Amino acid sequence: MSANLDATNNDVISRNIIRDMGNGVLVIDKANRIISFVNDSAAKILDKTKEEMIGQKFAACFFEYEENDAFNDCVNKAIYESDVSHKMMTPYYTGKETKTLYVTSSYTKDDNGKPVGVVLILDDITEKAQLQERLIKNQLGTIMMMAELVESRDGNTGGHIKRTAEYVKIIAQQLFDDKKFPEEIDDKFLNDITTAAPLHDVGKISVSDAILNKPGRLTDEEFAIMKSHAAVGRKLLKDAVEATEHSSFLDTAIDMAGAHHEWWNGRGYPDGISGDKIPLSARIMAIADVFDALVSKRVYKPGMPLEKAYAIIREETGTHFDPVCVEAFFKAQEKIERVLKSHADD
Ligand SMILES: [Fe+2]
């Protein structure tokens, strides 16, 4: 039996726990930004000795590598806004390697309740982040393979997937340049929408070849099965998200697969949602998808002349398509045509 834990020893116990814990602990004085406490784990994680840090100004300690701008921003945020707790993920460069740190900040108060010190808890999640990246890459590879499989069954040669991904990138970039939807479009959006675009028809995996490649008109029943590909694709991608770690591009893929056949006026499928209730990524995808389907040759039809396809897009603006996205499409028309030429099917 160990010695009894005496309440009067609580201070010592707390200090020992902090000293020995696996997470790094760093305490910074709010007023003069001097580091007042560092435990062993923080020294190990940051690859600096305690002597190099304790008693030093925070700014003087971590500004030697510009790779650590994000880490410094993160800590400065915790210092400036020291009356709230923050949870932040940041890369940290030791001079030899780049780690991924999860930083949780809290604060200590004086007797008057004023924050006087910032407490940073550092968790080195490098291995976990690498594992997650590998998982997402594998997952992406598998889903892309499914998308290619779908496209090959659809009687295409891979051109539709490549072209539509390029079109959505061009339209989204044009919207970004024109400062449209500033709340939604940023670098991450541009990245995610381009990566996710090839998955928009992944639900066609559940549609039979007989329907997918039928040269004539589809019966009502066949058309209903064909239409199910949007909801099926959304479900499939949602299941993929649940089975693995979260990734933002998959959320975009879910939106695009599930809503790329919705119409601006609510007459589309599967949900009949309208206007900006349709995710922006899907509104952009709708134009790219229809345009490419119109001008491409299929087993059951020749490719339509460009001008005729443009006329249809114009005609369906405000009914089928979001007018702002159509405007961006036409502003970027030259770039669109360049893609069409460079990724032609024949
Ligand atoms: Fe589709």
Residues whose N, C-alpha, C, O or C-beta is under 5 A from the ligand:
A	BS01	LIG	H200 D201
